[in-house]
Amino acid sequence: MEKEIKPVKTFRAKVYCVAGWMVLLMFAIPRSSGFAQATGAGVAAVGPQKIILDTDIGDDIDDAFALALALSSDRVQLLGVTTAWGDTDLRARLAERFLTETGHGGVPVSAGPRTEAGSTFTQARWAKAFSEPAQGFPDAIDFILDAIRHNPGQITLISIAPLSNVGALIDKDPATFRKLKKVVIMGGSIRRGYGDLGYLPNRGPSAEYNIKMDIPAARKLFASGVPLYVMPLDSTQLKLDEVLRATLFSRGTPPTDALTLLYQEWTASTLNPTPTLFDAMAVAEVIDPSLCPTQPMRIQIDDQGYTRLEQGAPNANVCLQSDSDRFFHFYIPAILGDGGVNR
C-alpha cells in the first residue's frame, strides 16, 4: 500500500512544483513587461538629446526657422550654435542676437573658419545691430571637439550649412569626431532637384548647395564612419505659404517676432515672399524621426557636387520623402509654444 502511495505523492509533489513554477512565470511575464516599460521610461528620464547646431544663418531664412525649432522642444538640449561658411563672425552675431532676444542667451555661440562665399547675407542689418564680444567669438572647431570629449557617444551634430566646419573637425581630430552619436545634415539631392515638389514629371537631381560648396569636406563626412542621416532636397522643400506665415507671425512672441523681422529682411533682399524650410527638417528629424523616415543607402559625391547612389555597403541613412502638411502641423504648434513637439 505504501509502495503504491509513494509514487502518487511523488507525482503530486512534481505537479505542485510545476504549478508553482507556472505561477511564478505568470507573475514574471507582466513584471518583465513592466520592467521593459520602466526601462523605456528610465531612458526617457535620462534627459533630452544633446545637439550642436552648425549653421550658415543669415543667407537663406530657413536657418533661423531651424534654430527656432531647436529651442522649442524639451526633447533636445542645444549645447551650442556654431557658424560655418563665409563671414562666420557676422553669422555668430546674428545667432547670438536671436538666442538673446528669445530668452536663450546662455547658449554658447562660436564661429568657424571664414571662407570665401558668393552668397548674399540677406539678414546682415539685423546681425550688425548686435555687438560682437570684446574678445571675439570662440573657435567653433575647438568648441565642438571639446563638447564631444566631455560627452562621448552622446552628441548629435546637426549641420545645415556647407560642410566646412565638419571637414575641419575631421582634419583636426578624426578620432574624437568618430565619438559623435550621429550627424544629421540638410544636404544632397537623390532623385528630385530644386523646385521639384513632386507635382510635375521628375527633372532629376540637382547639385545641392551645402554639398557643392565644399565637396572635399562632404566626401570626408560620408567616409567618416559616423552614423549619418541625410535630409536631401527630395524631402525638405517645405513651403511656408501665406496662410502658415500669417498663423506664425501673428502670435507676437519673442521667437515669432524675431522670425518676422528676419523674414522681412530676407524677402526684401530676395524679392521672394515664400520661404522654403529646408533646414528645419534636419532639426525635426532629431526630435521626431517619423517625420522623415530614412533608408540605408550608399552615396558617392561626384566632382560637380551631385550625390549619386552606388552599389556597396550603406554609408548614410537617407530620407527621400516627407509629408509637408504633417511637418507643418508639427512645426507651427512647436514654435507657438502649444506643445506640438512634446506629445
C-alpha positions as CSV (number, residue, x, y, z in Angstrom):
1,M,0.0,0.0,0.0
2,E,2.8,2.4,0.9
3,K,4.6,1.4,-2.2
4,E,1.6,2.4,-4.2
5,I,1.1,5.6,-2.4
6,K,4.6,6.9,-2.6
7,P,4.6,7.3,-6.4
8,V,1.4,9.2,-6.1
9,K,2.9,11.5,-3.5
10,T,5.9,11.9,-5.7
11,F,3.7,12.7,-8.7
12,R,1.7,15.2,-6.6
13,A,4.9,16.9,-5.4
14,K,6.1,17.2,-9.0
15,V,2.7,18.7,-10.0
16,Y,2.8,21.2,-7.2
17,C,6.4,22.1,-8.1
18,V,5.5,22.6,-11.8
19,A,2.4,24.5,-10.8
20,G,4.5,26.7,-8.5
21,W,6.9,27.5,-11.4
22,M,3.9,28.3,-13.6
23,V,2.6,30.7,-11.1
24,L,6.0,32.4,-10.8
25,L,6.1,32.6,-14.6
26,M,2.6,34.1,-14.8
27,F,3.7,36.8,-12.4
28,A,7.1,37.2,-14.1
29,I,5.6,37.9,-17.6
30,P,3.8,41.1,-16.6
31,R,6.6,42.1,-14.3
32,S,9.0,41.6,-17.2
33,S,6.7,43.7,-19.4
34,G,6.6,46.3,-16.7
35,F,10.4,46.3,-16.4
36,A,10.6,47.0,-20.1
37,Q,8.3,49.9,-19.8
38,A,10.1,51.2,-16.8
39,T,13.4,50.9,-18.6
40,G,11.9,52.9,-21.5
41,A,10.7,55.5,-19.0
42,G,14.1,55.4,-17.4
43,V,15.8,56.1,-20.8
44,A,13.4,59.0,-21.4
45,A,14.1,60.3,-17.9
46,V,17.8,60.4,-18.7
47,G,17.2,63.7,-20.4
48,P,16.9,65.3,-23.9
49,Q,19.2,64.5,-26.7
50,K,22.3,66.7,-26.7
51,I,22.7,68.6,-30.0
52,I,25.0,71.2,-31.6
53,L,23.6,73.2,-34.5
54,D,26.2,74.1,-37.2
55,T,24.7,76.8,-39.4
56,D,25.3,79.4,-42.1
57,I,22.5,81.5,-40.7
58,G,22.0,84.8,-42.4
59,D,21.8,84.0,-46.1
60,D,18.7,82.0,-46.6
61,I,16.0,82.3,-44.0
62,D,15.5,78.6,-43.2
63,D,18.4,78.5,-40.8
64,A,16.6,80.9,-38.4
65,F,13.5,78.7,-38.6
66,A,15.6,75.7,-37.8
67,L,17.2,77.4,-34.8
68,A,13.8,78.4,-33.5
69,L,12.7,74.8,-33.6
70,A,15.8,73.6,-31.8
71,L,14.9,75.9,-29.0
72,S,11.3,74.9,-28.8
73,S,11.4,71.2,-27.8
74,D,12.3,69.7,-24.4
75,R,13.4,66.6,-26.4
76,V,16.7,68.2,-27.3
77,Q,19.3,70.2,-25.4
78,L,21.1,72.7,-27.5
79,L,24.7,72.7,-26.3
80,G,25.8,75.4,-28.7
81,V,25.5,77.1,-32.0
82,T,28.5,77.1,-34.4
83,T,28.6,79.2,-37.6
84,A,30.1,78.0,-40.8
85,W,30.9,79.4,-44.3
86,G,31.5,83.0,-45.3
87,D,31.6,85.7,-42.7
88,T,31.2,83.4,-39.7
89,D,31.7,86.2,-37.1
90,L,28.7,88.1,-38.5
91,R,26.7,84.9,-38.6
92,A,27.6,84.4,-35.0
93,R,26.4,87.9,-34.1
94,L,23.0,87.0,-35.7
95,A,22.8,83.7,-33.9
96,E,23.6,85.3,-30.6
97,R,21.1,88.1,-31.0
98,F,18.4,85.5,-31.9
99,L,19.3,83.5,-28.8
100,T,19.4,86.6,-26.5
101,E,16.1,88.0,-27.8
102,T,14.3,84.7,-27.4
103,G,15.5,84.1,-23.8
104,H,18.3,81.7,-24.6
105,G,21.3,83.9,-24.1
106,G,23.1,81.2,-22.1
107,V,23.6,79.0,-25.2
108,P,27.2,79.5,-26.3
109,V,27.9,80.7,-29.9
110,S,31.2,80.1,-31.6
111,A,32.5,80.9,-35.1
112,G,34.2,78.5,-37.6
113,P,36.9,79.4,-40.1
114,R,35.9,82.1,-42.5
115,T,35.7,81.2,-46.2
116,E,35.0,82.9,-49.4
117,A,31.3,82.8,-50.1
118,G,29.4,84.2,-53.2
119,S,26.1,84.1,-51.4
120,T,24.2,87.2,-50.2
121,F,24.0,87.8,-46.5
122,T,20.4,88.8,-46.6
123,Q,19.9,89.4,-42.9
124,A,23.2,91.4,-42.3
125,R,21.4,94.6,-41.0
126,W,19.7,92.6,-38.2
127,A,23.0,90.9,-37.3
128,K,25.1,94.1,-37.3
129,A,22.8,95.7,-34.8
130,F,24.2,93.3,-32.2
131,S,27.7,93.9,-30.8
132,E,30.4,91.3,-31.2
133,P,32.1,90.2,-27.9
134,A,35.2,92.2,-27.0
135,Q,37.3,89.1,-27.2
136,G,35.6,87.8,-30.3
137,F,33.8,84.6,-30.6
138,P,35.4,81.3,-29.5
139,D,36.6,78.9,-32.2
140,A,33.9,76.6,-33.3
141,I,36.1,73.6,-34.1
142,D,37.7,73.6,-30.6
143,F,34.2,74.1,-29.1
144,I,32.7,71.0,-30.9
145,L,35.7,68.8,-30.2
146,D,35.7,69.8,-26.5
147,A,32.0,69.1,-26.2
148,I,32.4,65.6,-27.8
149,R,35.3,64.8,-25.4
150,H,33.1,65.6,-22.4
151,N,30.1,63.8,-23.9
152,P,31.4,60.8,-25.9
153,G,28.8,59.0,-27.8
154,Q,26.1,61.4,-26.7
155,I,26.1,64.4,-29.1
156,T,24.2,64.7,-32.4
157,L,25.8,67.3,-34.7
158,I,23.2,68.9,-36.9
159,S,24.8,70.5,-39.9
160,I,22.6,72.9,-42.0
161,A,25.5,74.6,-43.8
162,P,28.2,73.9,-46.3
163,L,30.4,71.3,-44.6
164,S,33.5,73.5,-44.0
165,N,33.4,73.1,-40.2
166,V,32.7,69.3,-40.5
167,G,35.8,68.9,-42.8
168,A,37.9,70.9,-40.3
169,L,36.8,68.8,-37.4
170,I,37.7,65.6,-39.3
171,D,41.1,67.0,-40.3
172,K,41.9,68.2,-36.8
173,D,40.8,65.2,-34.7
174,P,39.2,62.3,-36.6
175,A,39.2,60.0,-33.6
176,T,37.2,62.5,-31.5
177,F,34.9,63.2,-34.4
178,R,34.0,59.5,-34.5
179,K,32.8,59.7,-31.0
180,L,29.7,61.7,-32.1
181,K,26.4,59.9,-31.6
182,K,25.4,60.8,-35.1
183,V,25.5,63.6,-37.7
184,V,22.3,64.9,-39.3
185,I,22.7,67.1,-42.4
186,M,20.4,69.0,-44.7
187,G,22.2,68.3,-48.0
188,G,22.2,66.4,-51.2
189,S,19.7,65.6,-53.9
190,I,19.0,62.0,-54.8
191,R,16.0,62.0,-57.2
192,R,14.4,65.4,-57.0
193,G,16.2,68.7,-57.5
194,Y,15.4,72.3,-56.7
195,G,11.8,73.3,-57.4
196,D,10.6,69.8,-57.8
197,L,7.7,69.3,-55.3
198,G,6.5,66.1,-57.0
199,Y,3.6,67.5,-58.9
200,L,5.3,67.6,-62.4
201,P,7.4,65.0,-64.2
202,N,10.7,64.3,-62.5
203,R,13.5,66.5,-63.8
204,G,16.2,64.7,-61.9
205,P,18.5,65.7,-59.1
206,S,20.5,68.9,-58.6
207,A,23.9,69.7,-57.2
208,E,22.7,70.8,-53.8
209,Y,24.3,73.9,-52.3
210,N,25.6,72.6,-48.9
211,I,27.3,69.7,-50.7
212,K,28.5,71.6,-53.7
213,M,30.1,74.4,-51.8
214,D,32.7,72.1,-50.1
215,I,32.9,68.8,-51.9
216,P,36.1,67.6,-50.2
217,A,34.5,68.1,-46.7
218,A,31.4,66.3,-47.8
219,R,33.4,63.3,-49.0
220,K,35.2,63.2,-45.7
221,L,32.0,63.1,-43.8
222,F,30.5,60.3,-45.9
223,A,33.6,58.3,-45.4
224,S,34.0,59.0,-41.7
225,G,32.0,56.0,-40.4
226,V,29.9,58.2,-38.1
227,P,26.2,57.3,-38.3
228,L,24.9,59.8,-40.9
229,Y,21.4,60.9,-41.5
230,V,20.7,62.9,-44.7
231,M,17.8,65.2,-45.4
232,P,18.1,65.9,-49.1
233,L,16.1,68.2,-51.5
234,D,13.8,65.2,-52.0
235,S,12.2,65.6,-48.6
236,T,13.0,69.2,-47.5
237,Q,11.2,71.5,-49.9
238,L,8.7,72.7,-47.3
239,K,6.9,75.9,-48.4
240,L,5.8,78.3,-45.6
241,D,2.9,79.8,-47.6
242,E,0.9,82.9,-46.8
243,V,-1.6,81.1,-44.6
244,L,1.1,79.5,-42.5
245,R,3.1,82.8,-42.2
246,A,0.0,84.6,-41.0
247,T,-0.6,82.0,-38.4
248,L,3.0,82.1,-37.2
249,F,3.8,85.8,-37.4
250,S,0.6,87.0,-35.7
251,R,1.3,85.4,-32.3
252,G,3.7,88.1,-31.2
253,T,6.1,86.0,-29.0
254,P,9.8,86.7,-28.9
255,P,10.6,83.8,-31.3
256,T,7.9,84.8,-33.8
257,D,8.8,88.5,-33.6
258,A,12.5,87.7,-34.3
259,L,11.5,85.4,-37.2
260,T,9.1,88.1,-38.6
261,L,11.9,90.7,-38.7
262,L,14.4,88.3,-40.3
263,Y,11.8,87.2,-42.8
264,Q,11.2,90.8,-43.8
265,E,14.9,91.4,-44.4
266,W,15.2,88.2,-46.3
267,T,12.2,88.8,-48.6
268,A,13.2,92.4,-49.2
269,S,16.6,91.1,-50.4
270,T,15.4,88.2,-52.4
271,L,12.0,89.5,-53.6
272,N,10.7,86.1,-52.7
273,P,7.7,86.0,-50.4
274,T,7.7,82.3,-49.6
275,P,10.4,80.7,-47.6
276,T,11.4,77.0,-48.1
277,L,12.2,75.5,-44.7
278,F,14.9,73.0,-45.9
279,D,17.0,73.2,-42.8
280,A,14.1,72.9,-40.3
281,M,13.6,69.3,-41.4
282,A,17.1,68.3,-40.1
283,V,16.2,69.5,-36.6
284,A,12.7,68.0,-36.9
285,E,14.2,64.6,-37.7
286,V,16.1,64.6,-34.5
287,I,13.1,65.5,-32.4
288,D,10.7,63.1,-34.2
289,P,12.3,60.7,-36.7
290,S,8.9,59.6,-38.0
291,L,8.5,63.0,-39.8
292,C,11.2,61.9,-42.3
293,P,11.7,58.1,-42.3
294,T,15.1,57.1,-43.6
295,Q,16.5,54.1,-45.5
296,P,20.2,53.0,-45.8
297,M,22.0,53.9,-49.0
298,R,25.5,54.3,-50.3
299,I,26.2,57.8,-51.6
300,Q,29.1,58.9,-53.7
301,I,29.7,62.6,-54.3
302,D,30.9,63.4,-57.8
303,D,33.2,66.3,-58.9
304,Q,30.2,68.6,-59.5
305,G,28.6,68.0,-56.1
306,Y,25.9,65.6,-57.1
307,T,25.1,62.9,-54.5
308,R,24.9,59.7,-56.6
309,L,23.6,56.3,-55.5
310,E,26.1,53.5,-55.9
311,Q,26.4,49.8,-55.0
312,G,28.0,48.8,-51.8
313,A,27.7,49.0,-48.1
314,P,25.5,51.9,-47.0
315,N,27.2,55.0,-45.7
316,A,24.1,57.1,-44.9
317,N,20.5,56.9,-43.9
318,V,18.5,59.0,-46.3
319,C,15.0,60.4,-46.2
320,L,13.5,60.5,-49.7
321,Q,10.0,61.6,-48.9
322,S,8.2,63.6,-46.2
323,D,4.6,64.9,-45.7
324,S,4.6,68.7,-45.8
325,D,1.2,69.0,-44.2
326,R,2.3,66.7,-41.3
327,F,5.5,68.6,-40.9
328,F,3.8,72.0,-40.5
329,H,1.2,70.5,-38.1
330,F,4.3,69.6,-36.1
331,Y,6.3,72.8,-36.6
332,I,3.8,75.6,-36.1
333,P,2.5,74.4,-32.7
334,A,6.1,73.9,-31.6
335,I,7.1,77.5,-32.4
336,L,4.0,78.9,-31.0
337,G,4.6,77.0,-27.7
338,D,1.4,74.9,-28.0
339,G,3.2,71.7,-27.1
340,G,3.2,70.2,-30.5
341,V,6.7,68.7,-30.3
342,N,6.2,67.0,-26.9
343,R,3.1,65.0,-27.4
